[in-house]
Amino acid sequence: MRLLLIGVALLCFQALAQPLKIASLPYPPFTYLEDGKPKGIAVDIVAEVMNRLNVEHDIMVIPWARAMRGMEIGDVDALFPMFKTTEREVFTHYPDLPVVYESMAMFVQPDSSLQYKTISSLASYTFCIVRGYSMGKEFDAAIEDKTLSKIDLANSSTLNVKKFLRHRCNIMVDNDAVVYYLLPKVDASAKDVKMLKHLVQEPSFLGYSKLGQGSKLAPRTTEIIQSMLDDGTIHTIAEKYLGQGVRNWPDSD
């Protein structure tokens, strides 16, 4: 009976009036345009989900505000990567599993013997961070109350990574996927950094508009993402963009 229901569901998916309109924002290495075509970790994962669902789709990289408005009124069928919030659940169906994790992490030099105990135990060290970024509540509070006072600000993640590689600071804090993606672009590799600790790991989803064509796809999407974790597809995609042995999902998953 379960196989029959899945078969009926797949036939329904195939019967969509037109290709599913899936939006994303420019956010390398998760989503970006290269030669006018969408690429990135999240793009490849979502495309594989759609292929396994046997659903025709069109992935568009557009401004975030436009994409979010499209989700609200049904002009956009799905959006990724997006956080799950109470406000967004009003107009979005979410699968139980995310497509990627957005993580802030602390990095040290590969030969560093520094160990993490508490935020306050790092007060004597210099940090490289990106101006305007949140590094998580605890870290942000430590900067605000001057527990951490030795801060070297950069205007972009690219500059942040370059400063760290030039030993301008003891500890770099940034989005881990962005760091691993940028390293080859500045003539370095994952071997040139060592992760000290994850500060924040937030799941980011492929959400379906409740008014769009894909409004019934969330449960099957959960099953497909789980199968992609089980067969290693998600980790293989991450390594393609971030480097051998680098994963985007937490180790416990």
C-alpha positions as MATLAB code, in Angstrom:
seq = 'MRLLLIGVALLCFQALAQPLKIASLPYPPFTYLEDGKPKGIAVDIVAEVMNRLNVEHDIMVIPWARAMRGMEIGDVDALFPMFKTTEREVFTHYPDLPVVYESMAMFVQPDSSLQYKTISSLASYTFCIVRGYSMGKEFDAAIEDKTLSKIDLANSSTLNVKKFLRHRCNIMVDNDAVVYYLLPKVDASAKDVKMLKHLVQEPSFLGYSKLGQGSKLAPRTTEIIQSMLDDGTIHTIAEKYLGQGVRNWPDSD';
ca = [
       0.000    0.000    0.000;
       2.824    2.423    0.886;
       4.492    1.807   -2.496;
       1.170    2.440   -4.209;
       0.731    5.757   -2.400;
       4.258    6.830   -3.315;
       3.596    5.891   -6.929;
       0.406    7.934   -6.993;
       2.238   10.857   -5.422;
       4.974   10.689   -8.042;
       2.386   10.740  -10.817;
       0.925   13.868   -9.230;
       4.352   15.468   -9.131;
       4.867   14.701  -12.826;
       1.535   16.334  -13.604;
       2.569   19.823  -12.516;
       1.271   22.423  -14.927;
       4.740   23.857  -15.510;
       8.271   23.443  -14.138;
       8.545   24.209  -10.440;
       9.834   27.767   -9.963;
      12.538   27.544   -7.305;
      14.214   30.737   -6.121;
      17.480   31.367   -4.324;
      19.735   34.322   -3.591;
      23.366   35.010   -4.543;
      25.182   33.400   -1.595;
      28.398   31.565   -2.538;
      29.317   28.802   -2.041;
      25.704   27.763   -1.424;
      24.193   29.515   -4.450;
      25.684   31.724   -7.154;
      25.730   32.293  -10.891;
      28.595   31.158  -13.114;
      28.322   31.953  -16.820;
      24.667   32.739  -16.181;
      23.891   29.321  -14.664;
      23.066   28.579  -11.004;
      25.785   26.698   -9.146;
      26.695   25.908   -5.559;
      26.339   23.343   -2.799;
      22.662   24.060   -2.152;
      21.884   24.316   -5.885;
      23.317   20.865   -6.568;
      21.507   19.343   -3.587;
      18.145   20.860   -4.547;
      18.578   19.856   -8.188;
      19.264   16.259   -7.118;
      16.210   16.308   -4.836;
      14.054   17.400   -7.766;
      15.585   14.765  -10.046;
      14.830   12.030   -7.522;
      11.286   13.376   -7.190;
      11.053   13.333  -10.992;
       9.903   16.956  -10.940;
      10.753   19.420  -13.682;
      12.145   22.600  -12.184;
      13.770   25.937  -12.888;
      16.213   27.361  -10.320;
      16.454   31.169  -10.346;
      19.011   33.258   -8.463;
      17.174   36.476   -7.627;
      17.141   39.164   -4.899;
      16.000   37.879   -1.509;
      13.132   40.339   -1.017;
      11.651   39.449   -4.402;
      11.960   35.722   -3.670;
      10.341   36.038   -0.244;
       7.454   38.078   -1.636;
       6.982   35.443   -4.345;
       6.715   32.752   -1.677;
       4.037   34.697    0.166;
       1.778   35.089   -2.883;
       2.636   31.859   -4.731;
       4.535   33.394   -7.649;
       7.536   31.375   -6.447;
       6.956   27.682   -5.718;
       9.969   27.110   -3.484;
      12.909   28.957   -1.937;
      16.301   27.921   -0.569;
      18.350   28.118    1.581;
      16.005   29.628    4.151;
      15.797   29.494    7.934;
      12.629   28.205    9.566;
      10.836   30.964   11.490;
       7.376   31.327   12.956;
       6.638   34.188   10.559;
       7.658   32.185    7.501;
       5.720   29.081    8.550;
       2.544   31.059    7.852;
       3.172   30.730    4.105;
       5.787   27.956    3.891;
       5.760   24.164    4.163;
       9.115   22.905    5.440;
      10.598   19.410    5.115;
      11.867   17.922    8.367;
      15.472   18.015    7.123;
      17.473   21.011    5.840;
      19.487   21.114    2.617;
      22.539   22.804    4.182;
      23.825   24.170    7.465;
      25.018   27.745    7.855;
      27.775   27.684   10.438;
      30.042   30.210   12.109;
      33.325   28.752   13.329;
      36.640   29.687   14.903;
      39.814   28.746   13.029;
      43.452   28.688   14.158;
      46.727   28.046   12.352;
      47.263   24.339   11.509;
      50.201   24.032   13.935;
      48.435   25.839   16.780;
      48.185   24.126   20.169;
      45.421   26.462   21.325;
      42.499   24.706   23.016;
      38.979   26.062   23.500;
      37.689   26.103   27.077;
      35.471   29.157   27.335;
      35.095   32.410   25.425;
      36.753   34.287   28.288;
      39.763   31.964   28.147;
      40.530   33.446   24.708;
      40.651   37.062   25.899;
      44.388   37.448   25.303;
      44.182   36.446   21.629;
      43.563   38.592   18.532;
      40.525   37.772   16.389;
      39.933   38.357   12.672;
      36.223   38.876   11.967;
      34.080   40.450    9.247;
      32.585   43.835   10.014;
      28.839   43.606   10.698;
      28.650   39.820   10.972;
      26.978   38.099   13.907;
      29.090   35.263   15.285;
      26.447   33.922   17.632;
      24.969   35.347   20.822;
      27.781   34.338   23.171;
      30.593   35.617   20.959;
      28.756   38.850   20.101;
      28.118   39.495   23.796;
      31.808   38.915   24.588;
      32.755   41.628   22.097;
      30.050   43.961   23.381;
      31.153   43.707   27.013;
      34.863   43.871   26.039;
      35.671   40.362   27.239;
      37.191   40.063   23.777;
      38.881   43.352   22.932;
      41.560   42.449   20.376;
      39.523   42.552   17.192;
      40.854   42.989   13.637;
      37.925   43.870   11.359;
      37.723   43.046    7.633;
      35.206   44.302    5.100;
      34.678   40.872    3.504;
      35.315   37.197    4.104;
      37.968   37.217    1.381;
      39.935   39.896    3.235;
      39.330   38.089    6.518;
      40.874   34.888    5.172;
      43.831   36.763    3.678;
      44.545   38.503    6.985;
      44.470   35.205    8.833;
      46.821   33.527    6.350;
      49.225   36.447    6.843;
      49.137   35.822   10.616;
      47.441   39.130   11.395;
      45.477   37.375   14.152;
      45.481   34.239   16.262;
      41.884   33.204   15.611;
      39.660   33.768   12.569;
      35.886   33.663   12.919;
      33.744   33.291    9.783;
      31.219   31.110    7.987;
      33.033   27.782    7.684;
      31.691   26.914    4.225;
      32.690   30.331    2.928;
      36.205   29.909    4.356;
      36.742   26.506    2.729;
      35.319   27.800   -0.560;
      37.608   30.858   -0.558;
      40.874   29.134    0.392;
      41.700   27.831   -3.124;
      40.870   31.263   -4.540;
      43.636   32.834   -2.431;
      46.207   30.120   -3.254;
      45.631   28.153   -0.051;
      43.810   24.974    0.979;
      41.937   23.382    3.883;
      45.322   22.220    5.213;
      46.196   25.858    5.948;
      43.530   26.210    8.646;
      42.381   24.183   11.633;
      38.886   24.469   13.051;
      38.901   25.262   16.752;
      35.169   25.284   17.452;
      31.777   25.771   15.834;
      29.990   28.728   17.405;
      26.657   28.393   15.569;
      25.239   25.720   13.266;
      21.858   26.691   11.853;
      19.839   24.399    9.537;
      18.710   26.066    6.317;
      15.846   24.574    4.321;
      14.193   24.194    0.944;
      10.788   25.697    1.737;
       7.661   25.279   -0.386;
       5.082   28.039   -0.802;
       1.683   26.984    0.519;
       0.177   28.721   -2.519;
       2.599   27.220   -5.047;
       2.661   24.077   -7.160;
       4.976   22.262   -4.768;
       2.845   22.682   -1.650;
       2.556   18.885   -1.147;
       6.212   18.025   -1.728;
       7.664   18.596    1.756;
       7.132   15.053    3.174;
       8.723   13.339    0.175;
      11.532   15.892    0.191;
      12.380   14.815    3.732;
      12.641   11.193    2.558;
      14.793   12.147   -0.429;
      17.211   14.241    1.652;
      17.556   11.369    4.123;
      18.345    8.995    1.256;
      20.982   11.438   -0.031;
      22.577   11.487    3.415;
      22.486    7.694    3.609;
      24.116    7.168    0.211;
      26.708    9.921    0.699;
      25.456   12.232   -2.054;
      25.188   15.319    0.168;
      28.710   14.898    1.520;
      30.068   14.323   -2.010;
      28.469   17.568   -3.186;
      29.943   19.476   -0.244;
      33.421   18.127   -0.978;
      33.092   19.233   -4.608;
      32.918   22.867   -3.477;
      34.711   22.861   -0.118;
      37.513   20.339   -0.532;
      38.240   16.699    0.204;
      36.984   15.566    3.591;
      35.134   18.827    4.361;
      31.498   18.386    5.362;
      28.716   20.910    5.682;
      26.462   18.862    7.951;
      27.303   18.390   11.652;
      29.241   15.184   12.347;
      26.362   13.774   14.410;
      24.289   13.664   11.221;
];
